[in-house]
Amino acid sequence: MMYRVRIEVSLKQGHSDPEGETAAKSLQELGYPVKATHVGKVYTVYLSADSGSEARRITDEMCRKLLANPTKDDYSYALEEV
């Protein structure tokens, strides 16, 4: 089976986000009523797996080993059979 996985990686609460802070400040200077901006990454991955549970296992492993730094990042994902 083929699965599409949308993985979102974001900074854990309490970690500084200078890119997000700069974006928020710039948007405010342009007159937008922005209170805060947080920057993250989104990955769309297509993978082959025998079942949804295997696809979730593979996705967790990819996130832990490469896509997210467990020290500073949180991740979440949505899995869809295609």
C-alpha positions as CSV (number, residue, x, y, z in Angstrom):
1,M,0.0,0.0,0.0
2,M,1.1,3.6,-0.6
3,Y,0.7,6.2,2.1
4,R,1.1,10.0,2.0
5,V,2.4,11.4,5.3
6,R,2.3,15.1,6.2
7,I,4.8,15.7,8.9
8,E,5.0,19.0,10.8
9,V,8.1,19.7,12.9
10,S,8.1,22.7,15.3
11,L,10.2,24.0,18.1
12,K,9.4,22.8,21.6
13,Q,7.9,25.3,24.0
14,G,10.6,27.4,25.6
15,H,13.1,27.2,22.7
16,S,13.9,30.5,21.1
17,D,12.6,31.1,17.6
18,P,14.6,34.0,16.2
19,E,13.2,33.5,12.6
20,G,9.7,33.6,14.0
21,E,10.4,36.6,16.1
22,T,11.9,38.5,13.1
23,A,8.9,37.6,10.9
24,A,6.4,38.8,13.6
25,K,8.3,42.1,14.1
26,S,8.4,42.7,10.3
27,L,4.7,41.9,10.0
28,Q,3.9,44.3,12.8
29,E,6.0,47.0,11.1
30,L,3.9,46.5,8.0
31,G,0.8,47.2,10.1
32,Y,-0.5,43.7,10.7
33,P,-2.0,43.0,14.1
34,V,0.3,40.0,14.7
35,K,1.0,38.9,18.2
36,A,3.5,36.1,17.5
37,T,4.8,34.0,14.7
38,H,6.4,30.5,14.9
39,V,8.4,28.9,12.2
40,G,8.3,25.2,11.5
41,K,8.9,22.7,8.7
42,V,6.4,20.6,6.8
43,Y,7.4,17.4,5.0
44,T,5.2,15.5,2.6
45,V,6.5,11.9,2.4
46,Y,5.2,9.1,0.2
47,L,6.0,5.7,1.5
48,S,5.1,2.1,0.9
49,A,4.1,-0.1,3.8
50,D,2.0,-3.3,4.4
51,S,-0.3,-1.6,6.8
52,G,-1.2,1.7,8.5
53,S,0.5,0.6,11.7
54,E,3.7,-0.2,9.8
55,A,3.5,3.2,8.0
56,R,3.2,4.9,11.4
57,R,6.1,3.0,12.8
58,I,8.3,4.0,9.8
59,T,7.2,7.6,10.1
60,D,8.0,7.7,13.8
61,E,11.4,6.2,13.1
62,M,12.1,8.7,10.2
63,C,11.2,11.6,12.5
64,R,13.3,10.4,15.4
65,K,16.4,9.6,13.3
66,L,16.4,12.5,10.8
67,L,13.5,14.9,10.5
68,A,13.2,16.2,14.1
69,N,15.8,16.9,16.7
70,P,14.3,15.3,19.9
71,T,16.2,17.8,22.1
72,K,14.5,20.9,20.6
73,D,11.7,19.8,18.2
74,D,8.2,18.3,18.5
75,Y,6.6,16.6,15.6
76,S,3.1,15.5,14.5
77,Y,1.9,13.8,11.4
78,A,-1.2,12.8,9.4
79,L,-1.2,9.6,7.5
80,E,-3.4,9.0,4.5
81,E,-3.6,5.9,2.2
82,V,-3.3,6.9,-1.5
